[in-house]
Amino acid sequence: MKNSFIKSKIFTFLAFVILMYWFVIPAVFTHNVVELAHEDKTDKIPAISYKVWDYYQKGQYVSPNTPKEIAGNLKKMIEEDAEIGVVSAPIWYVALEAPNYPKEAFPEGIPVYYHFDGFSGDVHEMNTINHFIGMDPMKRGAPYLRAVAPYALVFVALVFIFYMLFDAKILDFLMLIPVALPFIFLGFYAYWLYWFGHHMHEWGAFKIKPFMPTVFGDGKVAQFTTHSYPTTGFWLLLAISILSLLAIVSRKKARRAQMRKQD
């Protein structure tokens, strides 16, 4: 019984650490940084946001259009009007390849990374391509999810904390939220892909029929080849999901052992 309770707390703690480091801290401390930079309201960006953004940007994709000497420095990137994205763990990515984007200049095609709290990658270039076929800019997608994402992630972190400290059956149900995180993201992602593909505008230079963009795998849109695959953040969410499920199972096992002992 005691071992199962300990295992439950260990699984919960590991899930908590992953969530905090890769999602909560970057999402909370850099919340609205991209929007404030675009709106020339940099005076409202806290000093700590610059430090957190610079730290988490290391190792993430940087557009080839961004000068190497300023890449990863939020202050300098804002000054140079460079492409800025969110820095929480990217969950999914889409890349477009076309003859007018040569491999020499764009070795990864035109990639865009999807996060709980926004986007990163060559967002401006992707929006230009979308405009060409009559599709809305990416910021139209999941606006409420992106706005509440930091608060929702903090809520999940609190669920983990309570689950480690207390033994209440209601917490088992709340722990199903982190179990479902990968599927929640995929659900929103697929829905908004469908929405974009079925809300085309007449002002597009290239007219195409409503379509369902590729959720997973390779596809083709007009003259573009598309690639859509999970990336780092999705596997981290999957780890959180599995650890959360193991925590619930271990907790239930401990309760059953306790009941048998009382009988």
C-alpha positions, 0 to 999 in steps of 0.5 A, a space after each residue: 500500500 505504502 509503496 503504491 502511494 509513493 509511486 503515485 507521488 513519484 509519477 505525479 512529480 515527474 509529470 509536474 516537472 515536465 509540465 512546469 519546465 517545458 510549458 508553464 514557465 515559458 508560457 506564463 513568463 512570456 505571455 503576450 510578448 509576441 503580441 506586445 512586440 507586434 503592437 510596439 508596446 515593448 515598454 509593457 514587456 517585463 524584464 524577466 520576460 526577456 530573460 525567460 524568452 532568451 533562455 527558452 529560445 536556445 535550440 529552437 528554430 530561427 528563420 533564415 531571414 533572422 541575422 545570426 548575431 541577433 538570433 535568440 536575443 529578444 531585445 535585439 530581435 524586436 529592434 530589428 523587427 525580426 520574426 518572433 515566436 512563443 518559446 514553450 515546447 512546440 507540439 506540432 509542426 507544418 512545413 511547406 516546400 515549393 520550387 520558389 523556396 529553394 533548399 539552399 535558402 530554406 533547408 527545412 522548407 517553410 516551417 511553422 510550429 504550433 504551441 498551446 500559447 501561440 506559434 513560432 517559425 516562419 509565421 509571416 512567410 506562412 501567412 503570405 502563402 495562406 493569403 495567396 490561396 485566400 486563407 486567413 492569417 494564422 492568428 485567427 486560429 484558436 484565439 481563446 485557447 491561446 489566450 487562456 493556455 497559460 492559466 489552464 497550464 497553471 491549473 493543471 500544475 495545481 492539480 498535480 500539486 494537490 494530487 501529491 499532497 492529498 488523497 481525494 477521489 475527486 482529484 482522480 477525475 481532475 488528473 484525467 485532464 493531463 491524461 487527455 492533454 495530447 488528445 485535447 491539443 490534437 482535437 483543437 489542431 484538427 478542428 482549426 485546420 478544417 476551419 481554415 480549409 473551409 473558410 477560403 476567401 474570394 480575394 485569393 490570387 489562386 482559387 482552390 476548393 474547400 479542403 481538409 489540410 493534412 493533420 498527420 503526414 504529407 500532403 499537397 496544396 496547390 503547388 506546395 508539398 506539405 508535411 505535418 508531424 508531431 514534434 518535441 512538445 507532443 512527446 512531452 505531453 504524451 509522457 505527461 499523459 502516461 505518467 498521470 495515468 500511472 499515478 492514478 492507477 498506483 493511487 487506486 491500487 493503494 486504496 484497494 490495498 488499504 481497504 483489504 487491510 481494514 477488512 
